[in-house]
Amino acid sequence: MDGQLARPWLKQYPKEIPQKIKYEEKPLQAYLEDAAKDTPTKVALHFMGKEMTFAEVHESALRFANGLKKLGVQKGDRVAIMLANTPQSVIAYYGALFTGAVVVQTNPLYVERELEHQMIDSGAKVMICLDLVYPRVANVIKKTELEHVIVTGIKDYLPFPKNLIYPFIQKKNTGIKVDITYNAKTHSFASFLKENEPKEIKVDVNPSEDLALLQYTGGTTGVAKGVMLTHYNLVANTTQALRWMHQINHGNEVILCALPFFHVYGMTVGMNFSIMDRSKMVIMPRFDTTQTLKAIAKQKVTIFPGAPTMYIGLINDPKVNNYDLSSVNVCISGSAPLPVEVQQRFETITGGKLSEGFGLTEASPVTHFNLMWGKRPSGSIGLPWPDTDAIVLNSDTGEQAEPGEIGELVIRGPQVMKGYWNRPEETKATFQDGWLLTGDMGYMDEEGYFYIVDRKKDMIIAGGFNIYPREVEEVLYEHEAIQEAVVIGVPDPYRGETVKAFVVLKEGKELSEKDLNEYCRKNLSAYKSPKQFEFRTELPKTMIGKVLRRALVDEEKAKREQEKEAQVQSS
């Protein structure tokens, strides 16, 4: 395939964007160390009225790292972080890297079954978590290899409104106090920092080979797999992002970090981007339209990475015109398709640029992006980033497709993962001659702009989160009253898509929608739980008894078209 690569996208690059980049061969944490040395008094982060300089963040990360060393953490050990966006999440992340450990980012919304799987699969030795989720962690410790838990809470960083973090985990528990017994295995984050010195730790890290991160993704099978990302992968992708944003005021930007750091997108284009660029990150523990508008206006935010649902929420806020959003210069949209009307309206309101990109966890995550200051074809995911090759393979022949011809998008580049953790066969199946098979169907036009026409088979993207039907279906099948179940994504004006479950009950069994909803919320993260249910006596199937998921998708599509037609006729 190499000899056939024309790379037409390179002709679209403005002169300020390099076609090739020389990436630094150093570990990710070295960028925090360098920033602390060169710009010690510069503000690194702002969090609800509190600010920390690069020197302070670096010192705290070193204290944390030395504390981890005392617990026995060594190079290659996995350290799990289960936090909302807070200063602690930044300190814990870089602190773990200073020891040579591998970070395992864990969603604070995970229920026990999800948490247990991730901890067992990763073999994590230490967990850092918010106090409110500690009971969940405590319940799975004995089933995992976790030896220590470091607990933090809102008391560690005041002042700021309590309702901004706790509702992120569980709204009804606002202000709740969790009884935690601190001992040889359970530690307080605050005292953990106080009791350790900020001594430099010498660890020999090979950036190209050594892992910095295990980032879990469901994949098309629904089985959570650990994506192995090296220091080099993450340094490369962050460097690519910095060079792509060629008109920003490097070192003097104010970056709004509302995307969760436990998601690879928020981690790269938010946290790591800010540290590498030595710009201030304004951290938000969860997205809230009012608080976001206030933060942009007060902190004079210039860069705002987000998901389409965030921009939809902002432009539809009834008080959006009460805030001065003119500081916004660049907005990076990802995780889900960006509606053109949302892009246009947001740019009109702020005067900044909002462009859409594409990526996947296996690529750290960004591979494509539209130009910020240049041609942006409607519906396109943009151009491959520097040093990133992308082609479309004809599904029938396996050969490179012609421009305009639909096939599977495959990519390669310095940001592409090392493989899946402890899954050599799945790693082998995901690569073809060094190319990463994305599973996404799309095409490239004559100028080198790429377009996605269909996502990974059956995957649902709701509010920027990937939801895999099989995982939801497995939970539904565990209910004693359910005989069959199938899950699909249906359009949602705010989240992009939402989850709908079709259920067939066992003969003689009864189950209300209310009870089924409560069951799902108990066994699934809130964003994965079906928002719509439909009870049926049977499901459409093939001759061999396989449920025709696509038939249900088509039924829903036809139903929506009929409803639209009826509305037109009635008007």
N, C-alpha and C positions, 0 to 999 in steps of 0.2 A: 504493500500500500504506500510505502514511503516515496517511491519514484513517481507516483501519480499526484502527489500533493502540490496543488498550484497555489494554495494559500491566498486567495483573492482578497481576503479580509485585510491583509497588510496594506493594500492600496488605499484603504479607507482611514488608516491611522493618520491623525494630524502629526506634524513634525515633532510636537512636544512629547509624544508617546513613543518610547523605544520599541523596536521590534524584538530585541533581545535584551535581557537584563543579566548582570552579573550579581548573583545572590551571595550574601555573606555566609560563610561557613562557620556559624556560631550558634550556640543554643538560644532559644527564645528568651530566657530570663536575662541574658546579657544585655538586652535592650533596656530593661528597667535599671540594671546596674549602671549602664552608660548614661542614662538620663539623670540618675541621681548624682553622678559624678560631675557631669557637665552643666546641668541646670538644677541644682539642689533645691533652690527656693521657689522654683516654678510650681504652680498649682497643677497637680496631677489629676485630682478628682474632687468633685463637689457632690455632696450627698445631704440633701435636706437641711441646708444651712451650715453644714460642717465641711471644711476643706482640708485636704492633705497634700503636702508637697511631694515631689518625686523622692526627695530624701527621706521623708517620713514613711512613704509607702515601702520604699526599699528597706529601711530599717525594720519596719514591722514584718516584712516578708522574711528577712534574715532571722529575726527572733523566732518566727513561726517555724522556719526551716530547722533551726537548732533544737526547737522543741520536738519536732518530728524525729530528728536524729536520736534524741534521748529515748524516744519510744521504740527505737530500733529500726526506723525506716532507712532503707538503703537504696542504692541505685537499682532501678528496675521494679521496685515495689509499687503496687498500685495504691493510690490515695484517692478516695472518693469525696467529691464535694457536692453536697445537696443543699444549695443555698439559693435564695432569690438574689437579685442584683443588689449588692451592698458593698461597702469597703472590705468587709470580711471575705467576700468571694474573690476579690482581686488579690488580697493578701495571701489567702490560702492557696490560690492557683499558682502564683509566682513562688510562694514559699515552698510548695511541694516540688516545683521544678528545680529550685536551688539545691535540693537534696539528690537530684537525679531520679526522682520518682516519676511515675507515669500518672497523670491526672485522669480520673474517671468522672466525667461530668454527669450528675444524676438529677433528674427532674424532681423538684420538691413536691410535685403533684402525684408522684407515683404512689400507688397503693402497695400493700405489703407483698403481694405476689409478684409484681413487677420489680420491686426493689430487691427481693430475694433472688430472683433470676439474675439480675445484673451483678449483684455482689458475688454470687457463686461463680458465675461465668468469668468475671474479671479477676477473682481471687483478691479483691481489695483487702488491705491490711488495716487501714485507718479510714474513718468516715468523719467529715466535718458537716454538721447539720444545724438547721435552725431549731430552737428549743421546741417549737410547736410540733415539729415532725419527729421529735425524739422518740415518742412512744412507738411509732411505726418502726423506727430503726431498732429499738430495743427488742421488739418482738421477733426480729429476724436474725439477730446477732448469733444465736446458738446454731443456726442452720448455715452460717457462712464462715468465712475465715477472718472476719473482722476481729481485731484484737483491741482496738481503741476507738472511742468516739469523742470528738471535740465539739462541744455544744456552744452555740452563740445565740443571742437574742437581741431584741430592740434596746435593751438596757445598755448594751455595749456601745451604741452610737446614738446619743440623744443630742439635741432635741429634733424630733420630727413626729408627725402624726402616726399613732399606732395603727390606725386603720389602713395605712398604705402598704404594710407588709403582711399582716396577718390575714386579711381577706384574700391575699394571693394564694394562701394555702387552704383556708377554709373560712368562709365569710362568717358563719355563725359563731366562730370561736374568737372573735375580736376581743382582745384584752385578756384572754384566758391565761391563767398561770399554770405552768407545767412543773410538777414536782420532779426534780432531778437530783439523784444522789451522786455527788462527785466523789470518785475514788481512783484507784490505780488504773482503771480502764475507762473511766468517763471523766472528761476534763472540761473546764471552763475556758472558752476562747480568750476572754479578757485576762484571766490569771495566767493562762498559758503564755501569753505575750510578755507579761510582767516578769515571769520567772526565768526567762531565757535572754541571753545576751545576743546582740546583733553581730555575731562573729561570722566572718566570711567562711564559706564552705567550699573546699576544693573537690570538685567532681569531674572526672574525665568523661566528657560527652562527645560522641561522634554524631553530629547533627544529621547526617544522611542515613544513619542506621538506627540510632537510639530513638525510642518512642517518647514523645512528649504527652500524647493524649490517646486514650481509648474513648472514642465517641460512639455511643450505641445508636444503631439505626435498625428499623424493623425489616428493611428490605422487602422485596416483593412477596416473600413467603410468610411474612408476619413474625418470624422468629428473630428476636433481638440479637444482633451481631455487633461485636466490638470492632469498629473501624480503627485500624492502627495508623495513626498519623505521627510522623517523625517531626523533630524540630525543624528540619529542612523544609518539609511540606508546609508547615505553618508560617515559617519565615518567608518562604517564597510567595505564598498566597497573599500575605499581608503586604509584602513589598510590591506585588503586582497591583494591589488596590491603591497603594500610595502613588505609584507611577501613573495609573489610569486617571486619577483625579489631578491632572496636571496644572489646573488653574487655582487650586486651593492655596491658602496662605500657610504653608507648612510650618508647624511648630507653634502656630498661633490660632488654631481652630478650637471651637467649642463643640464637642461632639455629644449629642444626646444619646445615652445608652438605655433605651427602654426595651430593646430586644434582650431576652434573657441570655446571660453568659453561658448557661448550661446548654444552650443550643449553639452548634458550631458557627452558625451565621452571625449571631450576636457576639460570640467570642472573637471571631476574626475581624469583622468590619467595625466592631465597637471597641472592645477592650484592647485587643492586641494592636489594632490600628492606632488607637490613642497613645499607647505606650511607645510604640515604635516612632510615631510622629512627634512625640513629646508635646502633645496637645492636651487640653483639659477635657476630661470626660465628666459629663453631668449624669450621674447614675440615678435611675428610677427603678425601684423594686418591682413595679408592675406598671403596665400601661393604663393610664387614666386620662381621658380627654382633657378635663379641666386642669389637672396637675401638669399635663404636658404643655398645654397652651401657656400656662403661667411660667413654666420653666423656660420655654423658648423665648418668651417676652423678657423675663427678668435676667436670665443668664446670657442672653444674646446668642443663642445657639446658631451655629453656622452649618453643621453637618448633622443630618438626622437619618440614620439607617432604620428601615422599618419594613413592615409587611403591609400589603394593601388594606387590610382591615383597620390598621392604625390611621392611615391617611383618610380612609372613608369616614372614620369616627370624627376626625378633626374637622374636615370640611363640612360635615353635617351638624356640628355642634352649634346650637342656636346663638351662642355668644362668641363665635369665632372672630367676628369683626371687632370685638372689643379689645383684642390683643394685637400688639405690634409684632408681626412675624417676619418683618422685612430683613432680619439678620440672616435668615435661612438662605444658604447658597447652594448646597448639594444635598439631595435626598436619594438614598440608595434603596430601591425596592426589590425584595426577593421573597422567597418561600412560597409564592403563589402568583398566578397571572395578575398583572396590573391593568384594570380597565382604563381605556383611553380617556374616558370622560373624567375619571378620578385624577389622572395625571394632569389633564388640562386645567381643571378647576383648582387643584392644589397649587400649580405654578402661577395661576392668576392671582390667587390670594396672597402667596408669599413672595412672588417675584423670583424664587429660586428654581433650580432645575430638579426634576424628579424623573429618574430613569430606572428602567427595569433590567434585571440581570437574571442569570441562571446558574445553578450549581447543584451539588449534591454532597452529602456528608463525606463520601469517598474521595472528594476532591478539595477538602479543607475549608470552604465548600465551593468557591466561585470559579467558574470556567469561562463564562460569557458575560458581556455587559454591553449595553448601549452606550454610545458616546454621550458625555454630559453636554459638551459644547460642539455639536455637529449633527449629522444626519441621524434621525431616530425613526426608522420605518415603523408604522403602526403594527402592533402585534408581534414584533420581533424580540427575541431575547438578546439580540445584539451580536457583537463580534467576539471571537475567541481572544482571551487576554494574551499578552506577550508570552512567548515560549509555550503557548498552549495550542496543540493541534486538535482539530475536530473534523470528522468526516461523517457522512451518512452512508450506512451500508444497506444495499438492496436486500430486502428480507428474503427474496427467492434465490438470488444468485450468491449472496454474501460478498459481492464486489462493491466497490465504491459507486454510489448512486450519482446520477447526473444532477446538475442544478435544477431545483424544482421538483425532483423526484423524492417521494417520501420513503423513509427507511429508518433504521435504528441509529440514533446518535451515539458515536463512540469518541472517546477523547484520550489524550495523553498529555502529560506536562509535569513540571516539578512539584505541583501541588497534589498529584494523585497519590492515594494511599499506598502503604506497603502491603496491605492485605487485610483479611479478617482475622481477628484474634482466635487462635486455636481452631481455625476452620480452613485447612489447606485445600480441601476439595472445592469448597465454595469460592475460595480465592482464585483457584485455577479456572473455575467456570465463569468468573466475572471478567477475566482478561483474555484477550485474543491477540496473540503476537505483540504483546506489550500495550495494547489498547484497552481502556476501561469501557466495558459495555454498560451503557446507562439504563437500557430498557425503555428509554423514552423515544417515541416516534416523532420524526420531524423532517425538515428539509433545509437546504441552503439555497439562497438565490444567487444570481450571477455575480453580485457584488461581494458576496461573502457573509451576508447577514443570515443568521439562523432563526428558524421558527419551530416551535413545538406544536404538534397537532394533536397529540394524545400523550397522556402521562403513563407512568408505569402501570401495568395491568392491574386494574381494580383499586389502586391506591386512592385514598380520599385525602384532600388537603383542606383542612378547616382552620381558618384563622392563622395560616402559616404552619400549622402542625401537620405532620404526616400521620395518617391513620390507616392501619392495615386491616381490612375487613376480617381476615382470618382470626386475628387476635380477639376481636369483638365477638365473632361467631363462636369461638371456643368457650368464652365465658357464658354466652347464651345457652349453649348446649349443656353446660353443667347444671342448669336449672332443671329440677326434677319434673317440671310440668311441660317442658319444651321438647318436641319431637324433632323439628327441623327449624333451621334459622339461616337467613342469608342477609348480608348487610351491603348497602350501596351508598354512594354519595349522591345527594340531591342538591340543587342550587339553593344558595342562601344569600340574600342581598347584602349581608354584613360580613359573614365568615367566608364567603366564596362558595363553600360547600358545607353541608352538615350531614350527619349520619342518620340513615333511616334503616330500620330493621324490619324484615318480614319474618313472621313467626307462625309456625304450625304447632298447635298444642297436642299433647298425647291424648288419646281417647279417654274421656271421662274426667280429664283434668280441667281446672278453671284457673285463670290468671288475669288480673286486671292490668290495664296499662300503667296505673299508678304503682302497683306492686312491682311490676317488671322494671319500671324506671328506677325505683329505689334499689332494686337488686343490682342493676347495672352500675349505678353510682357508687355502690358499696364495693364492687369488684373491679371497677375501671376508673382511670383518671377522668375527671369531669369532661375534658375535651374529647375523649374517646367515646363517652357514653352516647347512645343513640338519642337524638332529640325528637325523632318521629318513630312511631310503631304502627305496624299494620298486621292484624291477625288474619290468617288465611287457612282454608281447609287443605290446600295443597299448593305446591310451588311448581313453576314450569321446569321441566327436566328433559334431558336427552333420552334417547332410546335405552341407554345403559344406566339411566338413573342419576346422572350428574345434573345438579341444579344449574339452570341457565340464568346466570347472573345478568348477562347482557340483555336478556329478554325483559327483565324487571327494569333495567335502566331505560330501555326503549319505551316501556309502558309509562314510566314516569314522564319521559320527554313528550310523549303523545298527549298525556293528560294535561301538561302545562300548555301545550300548543292549543288544545281545545279550550282551555280556560281563557287564554289570551283572545282567541277568536270570539268567544262568547262575550267578553268584555267589550270588544270592538263593535260587535253587533248591537249590544245593549246601549252603547253610547251614541 
